[in-house]
């Protein structure tokens, strides 16, 4: 895979360098080189990080779901019409607003 990408990436970098040198001079080329190097390093770190992650076994997933079920507390719903509960107030007239 690396060999497949090496040639197109090299051509693109060369074209970017030519474009920047013709438009902005050496400062633009240096900025492009630094940005490209940083982007390549971040991409390499991301690829290495995804490859180094150990897959989670299905047994561990089941255990996590079971543990979460045990921690979940179900509260009983309150009955608004139960004895001793005040009735909610009806909406009143709208207040005049300063317009």
C-alpha positions as CSV (number, residue, x, y, z in Angstrom):
1,X,0.0,0.0,0.0
2,X,2.8,2.4,0.8
3,X,4.4,1.8,-2.6
4,X,1.2,2.6,-4.3
5,X,0.9,5.9,-2.6
6,X,4.5,7.0,-2.8
7,X,4.5,8.1,-6.5
8,X,1.2,10.2,-6.4
9,X,2.1,11.8,-3.2
10,X,5.6,12.7,-4.5
11,X,4.1,14.2,-7.6
12,X,1.5,16.3,-5.6
13,X,4.3,17.6,-3.3
14,X,6.4,18.6,-6.2
15,X,3.5,20.4,-7.9
16,X,2.7,22.2,-4.6
17,X,6.3,23.2,-4.2
18,X,6.4,24.6,-7.8
19,X,3.2,26.5,-7.3
20,X,4.3,28.0,-4.0
21,X,7.7,29.0,-5.3
22,X,6.3,30.7,-8.4
23,X,3.6,32.5,-6.3
24,X,5.1,33.3,-2.9
25,X,8.8,32.5,-3.0
26,X,10.9,30.5,-0.6
27,X,8.9,31.4,2.5
28,X,5.8,29.8,1.1
29,X,7.7,26.7,0.2
30,X,9.1,26.4,3.7
31,X,5.7,26.8,5.2
32,X,4.2,24.2,2.9
33,X,7.0,21.7,3.7
34,X,6.4,22.2,7.4
35,X,2.7,21.9,7.1
36,X,3.0,18.8,4.9
37,X,5.5,17.2,7.3
38,X,3.2,17.9,10.3
39,X,0.2,16.5,8.5
40,X,2.1,13.3,7.5
41,X,3.2,12.9,11.1
42,X,-0.3,13.2,12.5
43,X,-1.6,10.8,9.9
44,X,1.1,8.3,10.7
45,X,0.3,8.6,14.4
46,X,-3.4,8.1,13.8
47,X,-2.7,4.9,11.7
48,X,-0.4,3.5,14.3
49,X,-2.9,4.2,17.1
50,X,-5.7,2.5,15.3
51,X,-3.6,-0.6,14.6
52,X,-2.4,-0.9,18.2
53,X,-5.9,-1.0,19.7
54,X,-6.8,-4.4,21.1
55,X,-10.3,-5.5,20.0
56,X,-12.8,-5.9,22.7
57,X,-14.2,-9.4,23.1
58,X,-17.9,-10.0,22.9
59,X,-17.9,-11.5,26.4
60,X,-16.6,-8.1,27.8
61,X,-19.3,-6.2,26.0
62,X,-22.0,-8.5,27.5
63,X,-20.5,-8.0,30.9
64,X,-20.4,-4.2,30.5
65,X,-24.1,-4.2,29.5
66,X,-25.0,-6.5,32.4
67,X,-23.1,-4.2,34.8
68,X,-24.9,-1.1,33.5
69,X,-28.2,-2.8,33.9
70,X,-27.5,-3.5,37.5
71,X,-26.5,0.1,38.2
72,X,-29.6,1.5,36.5
73,X,-32.2,2.6,39.0
74,X,-35.8,2.8,37.9
75,X,-37.8,5.3,39.8
76,X,-41.6,4.9,40.1
77,X,-43.5,7.6,38.2
78,X,-45.6,9.9,40.4
79,X,-49.3,9.9,39.8
80,X,-50.4,13.5,39.4
81,X,-54.0,12.5,40.3
82,X,-53.1,10.8,43.6
83,X,-54.8,11.9,46.8
84,X,-53.2,14.9,48.5
85,X,-51.5,16.2,45.4
86,X,-52.4,19.8,44.4
87,X,-53.8,20.3,40.9
88,X,-51.5,22.2,38.5
89,X,-52.6,25.8,38.0
90,X,-54.4,26.7,34.9
91,X,-52.6,29.2,32.6
92,X,-53.6,32.8,33.4
93,X,-54.1,35.8,31.2
94,X,-51.1,36.9,29.3
95,X,-49.4,39.9,30.8
96,X,-49.1,43.1,28.8
97,X,-45.7,43.5,27.4
98,X,-43.9,46.7,26.7
99,X,-43.8,47.0,23.0
